[in-house]
Amino acid sequence: MPGFKEMNEIVSLTDQLQSNDDGSVVLINVFTVDPKDEEDLVAAWSHDAEFMKAQPGYISTQLHKGIAGSSTFINYAVWESVETFRNAFSNPEFQKRIGSYPESAIASPHLFNKLAVPGFCVA
């Protein structure tokens, strides 16, 4: 099972899961892992992604790996709403799957909304 580290010390993932915000959300989950466990991390993530892909409200996901020998990974996943992510995340089947991550893995998940910035970003 991976360790867990809040990305934001003021607003926890648990706080976010209680939110009733409307609209889509993006899950950013930063994983750090011992370099020897990288393949195991990707295998565990793939196992989770297979489950999440079948859940209502799932839109997409992409795993990224740091360059230049980095063993830091980022999962970027888009969900229709906090509610649909919460339902998938709290599903007992998903919670069992979390146990397959290598012990050296540390996960830091956090939910985000797209932000409109005039001239640069659309919401």
OpenMM code with the backbone's topology and positions (N, CA, C; nanometers):
from openmm import Vec3, app, unit

residues = "MET PRO GLY PHE LYS GLU MET ASN GLU ILE VAL SER LEU THR ASP GLN LEU GLN SER ASN ASP ASP GLY SER VAL VAL LEU ILE ASN VAL PHE THR VAL ASP PRO LYS ASP GLU GLU ASP LEU VAL ALA ALA TRP SER HIS ASP ALA GLU PHE MET LYS ALA GLN PRO GLY TYR ILE SER THR GLN LEU HIS LYS GLY ILE ALA GLY SER SER THR PHE ILE ASN TYR ALA VAL TRP GLU SER VAL GLU THR PHE ARG ASN ALA PHE SER ASN PRO GLU PHE GLN LYS ARG ILE GLY SER TYR PRO GLU SER ALA ILE ALA SER PRO HIS LEU PHE ASN LYS LEU ALA VAL PRO GLY PHE CYS VAL ALA".split()
positions = [
    Vec3(0.0855, -0.1180, 0.0000),
    Vec3(0.0000, 0.0000, 0.0000),
    Vec3(0.0896, 0.1235, 0.0000),
    Vec3(0.0527, 0.2250, -0.0792),
    Vec3(0.1373, 0.3445, -0.0822),
    Vec3(0.1180, 0.4282, 0.0439),
    Vec3(0.2203, 0.5076, 0.0726),
    Vec3(0.2046, 0.6096, 0.1745),
    Vec3(0.1191, 0.7213, 0.1176),
    Vec3(0.0804, 0.8136, 0.2008),
    Vec3(-0.0070, 0.9217, 0.1580),
    Vec3(0.0462, 1.0528, 0.2128),
    Vec3(0.0534, 1.1541, 0.1269),
    Vec3(0.0970, 1.2871, 0.1683),
    Vec3(0.0028, 1.3875, 0.1043),
    Vec3(-0.0592, 1.4704, 0.1866),
    Vec3(-0.1485, 1.5731, 0.1327),
    Vec3(-0.0690, 1.6697, 0.0448),
    Vec3(-0.1251, 1.7061, -0.0690),
    Vec3(-0.0630, 1.8042, -0.1560),
    Vec3(-0.0797, 1.9447, -0.0983),
    Vec3(-0.1917, 1.9657, -0.0299),
    Vec3(-0.2225, 2.0954, 0.0288),
    Vec3(-0.2482, 2.0730, 0.1775),
    Vec3(-0.1713, 2.1378, 0.2613),
    Vec3(-0.1838, 2.1162, 0.4053),
    Vec3(-0.3085, 2.1816, 0.4646),
    Vec3(-0.3713, 2.2731, 0.3903),
    Vec3(-0.4890, 2.3443, 0.4418),
    Vec3(-0.6185, 2.2753, 0.4000),
    Vec3(-0.6239, 2.2278, 0.2766),
    Vec3(-0.7438, 2.1602, 0.2248),
    Vec3(-0.7051, 2.0182, 0.1859),
    Vec3(-0.7575, 1.9219, 0.2590),
    Vec3(-0.7231, 1.7813, 0.2355),
    Vec3(-0.8091, 1.7225, 0.1232),
    Vec3(-0.7665, 1.6077, 0.0734),
    Vec3(-0.8486, 1.5362, -0.0238),
    Vec3(-0.9826, 1.4998, 0.0392),
    Vec3(-0.9825, 1.4628, 0.1651),
    Vec3(-1.1078, 1.4316, 0.2346),
    Vec3(-1.2016, 1.5519, 0.2327),
    Vec3(-1.1479, 1.6715, 0.2584),
    Vec3(-1.2282, 1.7944, 0.2500),
    Vec3(-1.2861, 1.8098, 0.1095),
    Vec3(-1.2036, 1.7883, 0.0112),
    Vec3(-1.2477, 1.8044, -0.1269),
    Vec3(-1.3564, 1.7043, -0.1638),
    Vec3(-1.3453, 1.5833, -0.1144),
    Vec3(-1.4452, 1.4809, -0.1463),
    Vec3(-1.5820, 1.5135, -0.0882),
    Vec3(-1.5865, 1.6013, 0.0106),
    Vec3(-1.7139, 1.6442, 0.0691),
    Vec3(-1.7774, 1.7584, -0.0089),
    Vec3(-1.7041, 1.8132, -0.1047),
    Vec3(-1.7514, 1.9277, -0.1819),
    Vec3(-1.8676, 1.8894, -0.2732),
    Vec3(-1.9559, 1.9849, -0.2953),
    Vec3(-2.0656, 1.9672, -0.3901),
    Vec3(-2.0469, 2.0568, -0.5116),
    Vec3(-1.9215, 2.0913, -0.5435),
    Vec3(-1.8936, 2.1755, -0.6594),
    Vec3(-1.9538, 2.1146, -0.7849),
    Vec3(-2.0064, 2.2004, -0.8701),
    Vec3(-2.0608, 2.1561, -0.9981),
    Vec3(-1.9502, 2.1497, -1.1019),
    Vec3(-1.9726, 2.0710, -1.2024),
    Vec3(-1.8820, 2.0659, -1.3161),
    Vec3(-1.7705, 1.9641, -1.2993),
    Vec3(-1.6934, 1.9527, -1.4048),
    Vec3(-1.5876, 1.8532, -1.4074),
    Vec3(-1.4741, 1.8905, -1.3127),
    Vec3(-1.4013, 1.7882, -1.2707),
    Vec3(-1.2841, 1.8073, -1.1862),
    Vec3(-1.1680, 1.7287, -1.2450),
    Vec3(-1.0487, 1.7769, -1.2135),
    Vec3(-0.9267, 1.7096, -1.2548),
    Vec3(-0.8567, 1.6597, -1.1291),
    Vec3(-0.8256, 1.5319, -1.1272),
    Vec3(-0.7449, 1.4741, -1.0214),
    Vec3(-0.5997, 1.4807, -1.0665),
    Vec3(-0.5160, 1.5428, -0.9851),
    Vec3(-0.3719, 1.5362, -1.0047),
    Vec3(-0.3191, 1.4534, -0.8889),
    Vec3(-0.2504, 1.3454, -0.9198),
    Vec3(-0.1933, 1.2608, -0.8160),
    Vec3(-0.0454, 1.2456, -0.8462),
    Vec3(0.0375, 1.3012, -0.7575),
    Vec3(0.1823, 1.2910, -0.7724),
    Vec3(0.2286, 1.1689, -0.6939),
    Vec3(0.3009, 1.0806, -0.7618),
    Vec3(0.3584, 0.9624, -0.6990),
    Vec3(0.5099, 0.9754, -0.6969),
    Vec3(0.5692, 0.9471, -0.5839),
    Vec3(0.7134, 0.9276, -0.5790),
    Vec3(0.7355, 0.7824, -0.5388),
    Vec3(0.8409, 0.7247, -0.5926),
    Vec3(0.8655, 0.5825, -0.5692),
    Vec3(1.0151, 0.5560, -0.5811),
    Vec3(1.0630, 0.4560, -0.5120),
    Vec3(1.2011, 0.4124, -0.5259),
    Vec3(1.2201, 0.3680, -0.6715),
    Vec3(1.3304, 0.4085, -0.7358),
    Vec3(1.3496, 0.3702, -0.8774),
    Vec3(1.3353, 0.2205, -0.9038),
    Vec3(1.3720, 0.1361, -0.8098),
    Vec3(1.3601, -0.0095, -0.8319),
    Vec3(1.2147, -0.0553, -0.8381),
    Vec3(1.1223, 0.0291, -0.7912),
    Vec3(0.9802, -0.0079, -0.7870),
    Vec3(0.8965, 0.0566, -0.8971),
    Vec3(0.9620, 0.1225, -0.9932),
    Vec3(0.8876, 0.1933, -1.0976),
    Vec3(0.7939, 0.1014, -1.1759),
    Vec3(0.8421, -0.0145, -1.2167),
    Vec3(0.7572, -0.1061, -1.2945),
    Vec3(0.6363, -0.1511, -1.2127),
    Vec3(0.6571, -0.1760, -1.0842),
    Vec3(0.5462, -0.2160, -0.9973),
    Vec3(0.4451, -0.1026, -0.9815),
    Vec3(0.4934, 0.0205, -0.9737),
    Vec3(0.4027, 0.1349, -0.9642),
    Vec3(0.3168, 0.1450, -1.0899),
    Vec3(0.3789, 0.1344, -1.2067),
    Vec3(0.3036, 0.1430, -1.3321),
    Vec3(0.2032, 0.0280, -1.3428),
    Vec3(0.2410, -0.0902, -1.2996),
    Vec3(0.1477, -0.2046, -1.3031),
    Vec3(0.0294, -0.1792, -1.2101),
    Vec3(0.0549, -0.1290, -1.0890),
    Vec3(-0.0543, -0.1002, -0.9943),
    Vec3(-0.1429, 0.0111, -1.0478),
    Vec3(-0.0826, 0.1155, -1.1040),
    Vec3(-0.1597, 0.2266, -1.1600),
    Vec3(-0.2474, 0.1755, -1.2750),
    Vec3(-0.1936, 0.0916, -1.3603),
    Vec3(-0.2701, 0.0363, -1.4735),
    Vec3(-0.3894, -0.0440, -1.4235),
    Vec3(-0.3696, -0.1196, -1.3182),
    Vec3(-0.4769, -0.1981, -1.2579),
    Vec3(-0.5878, -0.1054, -1.2084),
    Vec3(-0.5489, 0.0043, -1.1410),
    Vec3(-0.6463, 0.1044, -1.0950),
    Vec3(-0.7161, 0.1721, -1.2114),
    Vec3(-0.6390, 0.2104, -1.3120),
    Vec3(-0.6952, 0.2815, -1.4272),
    Vec3(-0.7998, 0.1964, -1.4983),
    Vec3(-0.7751, 0.0657, -1.5054),
    Vec3(-0.8713, -0.0256, -1.5677),
    Vec3(-1.0056, -0.0194, -1.4939),
    Vec3(-1.0004, -0.0190, -1.3619),
    Vec3(-1.1220, -0.0101, -1.2817),
    Vec3(-1.1891, 0.1255, -1.3011),
    Vec3(-1.1134, 0.2334, -1.2890),
    Vec3(-1.1702, 0.3687, -1.2971),
    Vec3(-1.2342, 0.3943, -1.4339),
    Vec3(-1.1721, 0.3442, -1.5380),
    Vec3(-1.2234, 0.3647, -1.6738),
    Vec3(-1.3661, 0.3122, -1.6894),
    Vec3(-1.4042, 0.2126, -1.6124),
    Vec3(-1.5370, 0.1526, -1.6216),
    Vec3(-1.6392, 0.2212, -1.5310),
    Vec3(-1.5969, 0.3214, -1.4540),
    Vec3(-1.6868, 0.3851, -1.3578),
    Vec3(-1.7659, 0.4999, -1.4209),
    Vec3(-1.8894, 0.5191, -1.3769),
    Vec3(-1.9690, 0.6324, -1.4257),
    Vec3(-1.8986, 0.7648, -1.3938),
    Vec3(-1.8954, 0.8533, -1.4897),
    Vec3(-1.8359, 0.9853, -1.4700),
    Vec3(-1.6908, 0.9967, -1.5101),
    Vec3(-1.6264, 0.8837, -1.5380),
    Vec3(-1.4873, 0.8853, -1.5832),
    Vec3(-1.4803, 0.9475, -1.7223),
    Vec3(-1.3851, 1.0364, -1.7445),
    Vec3(-1.3657, 1.0951, -1.8774),
    Vec3(-1.2332, 1.0489, -1.9378),
    Vec3(-1.1224, 1.0697, -1.8669),
    Vec3(-0.9925, 1.0302, -1.9223),
    Vec3(-0.8864, 1.0289, -1.8133),
    Vec3(-0.7730, 0.9688, -1.8466),
    Vec3(-0.6583, 0.9718, -1.7566),
    Vec3(-0.5306, 0.9616, -1.8377),
    Vec3(-0.4228, 1.0118, -1.7802),
    Vec3(-0.2911, 1.0041, -1.8436),
    Vec3(-0.1860, 0.9998, -1.7340),
    Vec3(-0.0921, 0.9073, -1.7448),
    Vec3(0.0191, 0.8984, -1.6514),
    Vec3(0.1412, 0.9631, -1.7161),
    Vec3(0.2131, 1.0418, -1.6382),
    Vec3(0.3350, 1.1091, -1.6846),
    Vec3(0.4498, 1.0676, -1.5934),
    Vec3(0.5709, 1.0598, -1.6508),
    Vec3(0.6903, 1.0254, -1.5721),
    Vec3(0.7920, 1.1376, -1.5872),
    Vec3(0.8537, 1.1734, -1.4753),
    Vec3(0.9593, 1.2741, -1.4779),
    Vec3(1.0731, 1.2301, -1.5688),
    Vec3(1.1432, 1.3276, -1.6239),
    Vec3(1.2534, 1.2980, -1.7159),
    Vec3(1.3876, 1.2971, -1.6423),
    Vec3(1.4919, 1.2593, -1.7147),
    Vec3(1.6308, 1.2613, -1.6670),
    Vec3(1.6525, 1.1681, -1.5480),
    Vec3(1.5849, 1.0531, -1.5483),
    Vec3(1.6029, 0.9551, -1.4423),
    Vec3(1.5138, 0.9750, -1.3220),
    Vec3(1.4212, 1.0683, -1.3297),
    Vec3(1.3300, 1.0938, -1.2188),
    Vec3(1.2382, 0.9746, -1.1969),
    Vec3(1.2104, 0.9465, -1.0704),
    Vec3(1.1125, 0.8423, -1.0385),
    Vec3(0.9880, 0.9059, -0.9770),
    Vec3(0.9531, 1.0234, -1.0275),
    Vec3(0.8299, 1.0928, -0.9906),
    Vec3(0.7321, 1.0794, -1.1062),
    Vec3(0.6085, 1.0442, -1.0732),
    Vec3(0.5033, 1.0252, -1.1718),
    Vec3(0.3873, 1.1179, -1.1386),
    Vec3(0.3138, 1.1588, -1.2414),
    Vec3(0.1919, 1.2367, -1.2206),
    Vec3(0.0793, 1.1689, -1.2968),
    Vec3(-0.0301, 1.1439, -1.2269),
    Vec3(-0.1529, 1.0966, -1.2888),
    Vec3(-0.2454, 1.2170, -1.3032),
    Vec3(-0.2964, 1.2379, -1.4239),
    Vec3(-0.3898, 1.3457, -1.4546),
    Vec3(-0.5177, 1.2778, -1.5013),
    Vec3(-0.6257, 1.2904, -1.4233),
    Vec3(-0.7514, 1.2231, -1.4572),
    Vec3(-0.8658, 1.3227, -1.4543),
    Vec3(-0.9541, 1.3136, -1.5520),
    Vec3(-1.0682, 1.4045, -1.5627),
    Vec3(-1.1960, 1.3272, -1.5312),
    Vec3(-1.2790, 1.3877, -1.4450),
    Vec3(-1.4056, 1.3288, -1.4018),
    Vec3(-1.5185, 1.4280, -1.4244),
    Vec3(-1.6387, 1.3776, -1.4481),
    Vec3(-1.7553, 1.4643, -1.4705),
    Vec3(-1.7874, 1.5518, -1.3510),
    Vec3(-1.7582, 1.5023, -1.2291),
    Vec3(-1.7938, 1.5778, -1.1088),
    Vec3(-1.7191, 1.5221, -0.9884),
    Vec3(-1.7197, 1.5989, -0.8810),
    Vec3(-1.6658, 1.5489, -0.7545),
    Vec3(-1.7420, 1.4230, -0.7133),
    Vec3(-1.8729, 1.4264, -0.7291),
    Vec3(-1.9557, 1.3131, -0.6881),
    Vec3(-1.9160, 1.1842, -0.7595),
    Vec3(-1.8940, 1.1907, -0.8911),
    Vec3(-1.8601, 1.0675, -0.9631),
    Vec3(-1.7214, 1.0181, -0.9233),
    Vec3(-1.6278, 1.1115, -0.9016),
    Vec3(-1.4958, 1.0691, -0.8536),
    Vec3(-1.5067, 1.0092, -0.7137),
    Vec3(-1.5790, 1.0754, -0.6257),
    Vec3(-1.5964, 1.0268, -0.4881),
    Vec3(-1.6538, 0.8855, -0.4876),
    Vec3(-1.7562, 0.8612, -0.5702),
    Vec3(-1.8180, 0.7286, -0.5759),
    Vec3(-1.7189, 0.6217, -0.6213),
    Vec3(-1.6382, 0.6551, -0.7219),
    Vec3(-1.5396, 0.5586, -0.7711),
    Vec3(-1.4283, 0.5381, -0.6695),
    Vec3(-1.3786, 0.6462, -0.6119),
    Vec3(-1.2681, 0.6401, -0.5171),
    Vec3(-1.3060, 0.5642, -0.3900),
    Vec3(-1.4291, 0.5807, -0.3442),
    Vec3(-1.4719, 0.5156, -0.2200),
    Vec3(-1.5249, 0.3743, -0.2418),
    Vec3(-1.5338, 0.3298, -0.3662),
    Vec3(-1.5806, 0.1953, -0.3976),
    Vec3(-1.4881, 0.0925, -0.3298),
    Vec3(-1.5440, -0.0030, -0.2567),
    Vec3(-1.4606, -0.1028, -0.1873),
    Vec3(-1.3642, -0.1774, -0.2807),
    Vec3(-1.4060, -0.2033, -0.4035),
    Vec3(-1.3175, -0.2711, -0.4990),
    Vec3(-1.1946, -0.1861, -0.5272),
    Vec3(-1.2143, -0.0562, -0.5462),
    Vec3(-1.0998, 0.0321, -0.5699),
    Vec3(-1.0109, 0.0377, -0.4462),
    Vec3(-1.0699, 0.0479, -0.3293),
    Vec3(-0.9914, 0.0559, -0.2058),
    Vec3(-0.9044, -0.0684, -0.1875),
    Vec3(-0.9528, -0.1855, -0.2299),
    Vec3(-0.8712, -0.3073, -0.2241),
    Vec3(-0.7528, -0.2980, -0.3191),
    Vec3(-0.7742, -0.2393, -0.4357),
    Vec3(-0.6689, -0.2300, -0.5369),
    Vec3(-0.5518, -0.1432, -0.4914),
    Vec3(-0.5785, -0.0464, -0.4063),
    Vec3(-0.4725, 0.0434, -0.3602),
    Vec3(-0.3603, -0.0361, -0.2926),
    Vec3(-0.3946, -0.1484, -0.2342),
    Vec3(-0.2956, -0.2308, -0.1668),
    Vec3(-0.1890, -0.2886, -0.2570),
    Vec3(-0.2062, -0.2820, -0.3879),
    Vec3(-0.1079, -0.3416, -0.4787),
    Vec3(0.0071, -0.2480, -0.5132),
    Vec3(0.0069, -0.1248, -0.4623),
    Vec3(0.1171, -0.0320, -0.4888),
    Vec3(0.2397, -0.0721, -0.4070),
    Vec3(0.3591, -0.0475, -0.4600),
    Vec3(0.4795, -0.0803, -0.3826),
    Vec3(0.4878, 0.0027, -0.2543),
    Vec3(0.5498, -0.0538, -0.1522),
    Vec3(0.5598, 0.0144, -0.0233),
    Vec3(0.6365, 0.1454, -0.0316),
    Vec3(0.7272, 0.1586, -0.1270),
    Vec3(0.8057, 0.2819, -0.1380),
    Vec3(0.7260, 0.3964, -0.2000),
    Vec3(0.6075, 0.3677, -0.2549),
    Vec3(0.5280, 0.4704, -0.3228),
    Vec3(0.4637, 0.5649, -0.2217),
    Vec3(0.4684, 0.6929, -0.2543),
    Vec3(0.3980, 0.7967, -0.1793),
    Vec3(0.3046, 0.8648, -0.2781),
    Vec3(0.1755, 0.8713, -0.2456),
    Vec3(0.0744, 0.9338, -0.3321),
    Vec3(0.0302, 1.0660, -0.2711),
    Vec3(0.0133, 1.1668, -0.3580),
    Vec3(-0.0345, 1.2989, -0.3149),
    Vec3(-0.1467, 1.3436, -0.4082),
    Vec3(-0.2696, 1.2947, -0.3868),
    Vec3(-0.3812, 1.3315, -0.4754),
    Vec3(-0.4487, 1.4618, -0.4316),
    Vec3(-0.4999, 1.5347, -0.5308),
    Vec3(-0.5707, 1.6605, -0.5046),
    Vec3(-0.6629, 1.6872, -0.6237),
    Vec3(-0.7799, 1.7460, -0.5984),
    Vec3(-0.8769, 1.7767, -0.7042),
    Vec3(-0.8694, 1.9241, -0.7428),
    Vec3(-0.8877, 1.9496, -0.8721),
    Vec3(-0.8794, 2.0849, -0.9271),
    Vec3(-0.9932, 2.1100, -1.0246),
    Vec3(-1.0269, 2.2382, -1.0432),
    Vec3(-1.1158, 2.2836, -1.1506),
    Vec3(-1.0328, 2.3597, -1.2523),
    Vec3(-1.0719, 2.3508, -1.3786),
    Vec3(-1.0090, 2.4347, -1.4804),
    Vec3(-1.0374, 2.5798, -1.4470),
    Vec3(-0.9436, 2.6652, -1.4786),
    Vec3(-0.9557, 2.8069, -1.4487),
    Vec3(-0.9438, 2.8874, -1.5773),
    Vec3(-1.0348, 2.9819, -1.5961),
    Vec3(-1.0285, 3.0697, -1.7117),
    Vec3(-0.9340, 3.1855, -1.6797),
    Vec3(-0.8350, 3.2057, -1.7657),
    Vec3(-0.7432, 3.3188, -1.7548),
    Vec3(-0.7454, 3.3869, -1.8913),
    Vec3(-0.8056, 3.5077, -1.8995),
    Vec3(-0.8203, 3.5752, -2.0283),
    Vec3(-0.6889, 3.5793, -2.1078),
    Vec3(-0.7002, 3.5387, -2.2328),
    Vec3(-0.5854, 3.5399, -2.3229),
    Vec3(-0.4993, 3.4157, -2.3151),
    Vec3(-0.5277, 3.3255, -2.2180),
    Vec3(-0.4431, 3.2081, -2.2036),
    Vec3(-0.5215, 3.0783, -2.1906),
    Vec3(-0.6212, 3.0752, -2.1035),
    Vec3(-0.6902, 2.9505, -2.0694),
    Vec3(-0.8408, 2.9693, -2.0762),
    Vec3(-0.9105, 2.8671, -2.1197),
    Vec3(-1.0567, 2.8680, -2.1173),
    Vec3(-1.1030, 2.7681, -2.0123),
    Vec3(-1.2150, 2.7969, -1.9512),
    Vec3(-1.2668, 2.7054, -1.8490),
    Vec3(-1.3587, 2.6037, -1.9116),
] * unit.nanometer
topology = app.Topology()
chain = topology.addChain("A")
for resn in residues:
    res = topology.addResidue(resn, chain)
    for name in ("N", "CA", "C"):
        topology.addAtom(name, app.Element.getBySymbol(name[0]), res)
